[in-house]
Amino acid sequence: MDDARVWSFEKSLWVGDADHYRELVDDECLMVLPNPPFVMGGKQAIEAVAGTPRWSSIDISDGRIARPQEGLIVIAYHAKASRDDESYEARCTSTYRRLSHEEWRVIQHQQTPPLAIPAVDEKV
């Protein structure tokens, strides 16, 4: 899968409908999301995300792609998503596994929203 298709594939997971999501996420996928139960696997992960409202737009920046072996793609990026009056931002990773020629499935996904860093008390 070329780079342009990788990013198109990833964006489609943010904005596509539940059936599209179920089609592209593997039954053995592991996910870490910023809401309970935080770590999910298999069909639990698929249904948890498929059951949430889809984003109307997604902006991906600072994207990186690694291909550690044939049939495996790992990506990392910064996501800014929005829908109606809601917005969301996170650093994300996804891993894709090729099942057959041009058929790919997500086997891992993780999202880390910006971390709140306590103010530093500067004492001189």
C-alpha positions in Angstrom: 0.0 0.0 0.0 1.5 3.3 -1.0 1.7 6.3 1.4 -1.2 8.2 0.0 -3.4 5.1 0.3 -2.2 4.5 3.9 -3.4 8.0 5.0 -6.7 7.6 3.1 -7.3 4.3 4.7 -6.6 5.8 8.2 -8.8 8.8 7.6 -11.6 6.6 6.5 -11.6 4.9 9.9 -12.3 8.2 11.6 -15.1 9.4 9.3 -16.6 6.2 7.8 -19.8 4.5 9.1 -19.9 1.6 11.5 -20.1 -1.1 8.7 -17.0 0.4 7.0 -15.2 0.3 10.4 -16.2 -3.3 11.0 -14.9 -4.2 7.5 -11.4 -2.8 8.1 -10.7 -3.7 11.7 -9.5 -7.2 12.4 -11.3 -9.4 15.0 -7.9 -9.8 16.8 -7.3 -6.0 17.0 -6.0 -4.5 20.2 -6.8 -0.9 21.1 -5.9 1.6 23.8 -8.3 4.5 24.0 -8.6 7.3 26.5 -12.0 6.2 27.9 -12.9 3.2 30.1 -12.2 0.3 29.7 -9.1 1.8 28.1 -7.7 -1.5 26.7 -9.9 -3.5 24.4 -9.5 -6.4 22.1 -11.2 -8.2 19.3 -14.9 -7.6 18.8 -15.2 -5.5 22.0 -12.9 -2.9 20.4 -14.7 -3.0 17.1 -18.2 -2.6 18.7 -17.0 0.1 21.1 -15.7 2.3 18.3 -18.4 1.4 15.8 -21.0 2.4 18.3 -19.7 6.0 18.8 -20.7 8.9 16.5 -18.3 9.3 13.6 -16.2 12.4 13.1 -17.2 14.7 10.3 -13.6 15.8 9.6 -10.1 14.6 10.5 -6.8 16.4 10.0 -3.7 14.3 10.2 -0.2 15.8 10.6 3.3 14.8 11.6 2.6 11.4 10.0 5.2 8.7 9.9 5.1 5.3 8.2 7.2 2.2 8.9 7.2 -1.0 7.0 9.1 -3.4 9.3 8.4 -6.4 7.1 6.4 -7.5 4.1 2.7 -7.3 4.8 3.0 -5.1 7.9 2.6 -1.3 8.1 2.9 0.8 11.3 1.9 4.5 11.4 2.1 7.3 13.9 0.5 10.7 13.6 -1.2 13.7 15.2 -5.0 13.8 14.7 -7.4 16.7 15.0 -11.0 15.6 14.6 -14.3 17.5 14.7 -18.0 16.9 14.6 -20.8 19.4 15.3 -19.5 21.5 18.2 -17.0 18.9 19.4 -13.3 18.6 18.7 -10.7 16.0 19.7 -7.0 15.8 19.5 -4.6 12.9 20.0 -1.3 11.3 19.1 -2.1 8.0 17.5 -0.6 4.8 16.2 -2.1 2.1 14.0 -0.7 -1.2 12.7 -2.1 -2.9 9.5 -1.7 -6.5 8.4 -2.1 -7.5 4.8 -4.5 -10.5 4.4 -4.1 -10.8 0.6 -3.3 -8.5 -2.3 -4.7 -5.1 -1.5 -6.7 -6.4 1.5 -5.6 -4.8 4.8 -6.9 -4.9 8.3 -6.1 -2.8 11.4 -4.6 -5.1 14.1 -3.6 -2.3 16.6 -4.7 1.2 17.3 -3.9 3.6 20.2 -4.8 7.2 21.0 -3.1 9.5 23.5 -4.8 12.9 24.0 -2.6 15.8 25.1 -1.4 15.3 28.6 -2.1 17.9 31.2 1.2 19.0 32.7 1.0 20.7 36.1 2.4 24.2 36.2 5.9 24.3 37.6 6.3 26.4 40.8 9.3 28.5 40.1 11.0 29.4 43.3 14.2 31.3 43.2 
